[in-house]
Amino acid sequence: DQQVKQNSPSLSVQEGRISILNCDYTNSMFDYFLWYKKYPAEGPTFLISISSIKDKNEDGRFTVFLNKSAKHLSLHIVPSQPGDSAVYFCAASLSGTYKYIFGTGTRLKVLA
Amino acid sequence: DTGVSQNPRHKITKRGQNVTFRCDPISEHNRLYWYRQTLGQGPEFLTYFQNEAQLEKSRLLSDRFSAERPKGSFSTLEIQRTEQGDSAMYLCASRGWDTEAFFGQGTRLTVV
C-alpha cells in the first residue's frame, strides 16, 4: 500500500527553466511533508519541508506547495541548474509518529 | 559535526551468512532510524530508536533482523541467515528534537 506516490519516474528540464516535481498522498492524517534530494552513492539530504497548516513554503530557489483537499504537493525549482540533477523523494509523516513515509522518487535531469 | 557515518559502505556476503552494519549518528541527536532502499523504490522504514529504546519496528523487519543502540550512541543492524531478497541499500538517519533527519551514505548489501 503506497501511501506516498510520485507518479513521474523521471523529468528533464532545460537549465534556467522551472522544474516541477509532483507528489500525491492517500492518508489525510499526514500533517508534515518533506522533500529530500539524493545524488548517486550518497544518502538523501533534506531540502525543504511544509506543515499542513501552510500551503506554501519557500527557501531560495525551492518552493513547496501543499493542496490538502487534493492530497497533493509539489516542489518547484526556479531557475533549474545542472547541479540540481538528482533523484527527489517526497516524504510524509504523522504527528505522534516518528517515521517518514517516502515516495518512489523522481529523477530530475537539468540539461545545460 | 562529521555527519552520520555508516560502515561498511559495501558488503558482499554468501546466502545464509550473518552480517552486521554499524551507524554512528550525529553526536547530539537522540533519535536514530534504519531504512532500507531497493532499486526504483524510496527508503522504507525499518526501525526507530529514541536514545537506547527501540520504540518502533516495521513489519518488514523479520525475526532475522535485529537492531540495537546500546547507551543511546551508535547503532548496529544485524541480519541473520541472509537471503538474496535482503540485497538492498541500508540507510541510517539521525535526528535531533528540532531537526529533520540526516542520512548517512548507506551500506550496500549484496547477497550472492
HADDOCK unambig.tbl for C-alpha pairs under 7 A between the chains (distance, minus, plus):
assign (segid A and resid 41 and name CA) (segid B and resid 105 and name CA) 6.82 0.50 0.50
assign (segid A and resid 42 and name CA) (segid B and resid 105 and name CA) 4.65 0.50 0.50
assign (segid A and resid 43 and name CA) (segid B and resid 103 and name CA) 5.41 0.50 0.50
assign (segid A and resid 43 and name CA) (segid B and resid 104 and name CA) 5.29 0.50 0.50
assign (segid A and resid 43 and name CA) (segid B and resid 105 and name CA) 4.18 0.50 0.50
assign (segid A and resid 43 and name CA) (segid B and resid 106 and name CA) 6.16 0.50 0.50
assign (segid A and resid 44 and name CA) (segid B and resid 103 and name CA) 5.94 0.50 0.50
assign (segid A and resid 45 and name CA) (segid B and resid 102 and name CA) 6.62 0.50 0.50
assign (segid A and resid 45 and name CA) (segid B and resid 103 and name CA) 6.66 0.50 0.50
assign (segid A and resid 89 and name CA) (segid B and resid 42 and name CA) 6.95 0.50 0.50
assign (segid A and resid 99 and name CA) (segid B and resid 45 and name CA) 6.83 0.50 0.50
assign (segid A and resid 102 and name CA) (segid B and resid 42 and name CA) 5.49 0.50 0.50
assign (segid A and resid 102 and name CA) (segid B and resid 43 and name CA) 6.04 0.50 0.50
assign (segid A and resid 102 and name CA) (segid B and resid 44 and name CA) 6.94 0.50 0.50
assign (segid A and resid 103 and name CA) (segid B and resid 42 and name CA) 5.43 0.50 0.50
assign (segid A and resid 104 and name CA) (segid B and resid 40 and name CA) 6.51 0.50 0.50
assign (segid A and resid 104 and name CA) (segid B and resid 41 and name CA) 4.51 0.50 0.50
assign (segid A and resid 104 and name CA) (segid B and resid 42 and name CA) 4.24 0.50 0.50
assign (segid A and resid 105 and name CA) (segid B and resid 42 and name CA) 6.06 0.50 0.50
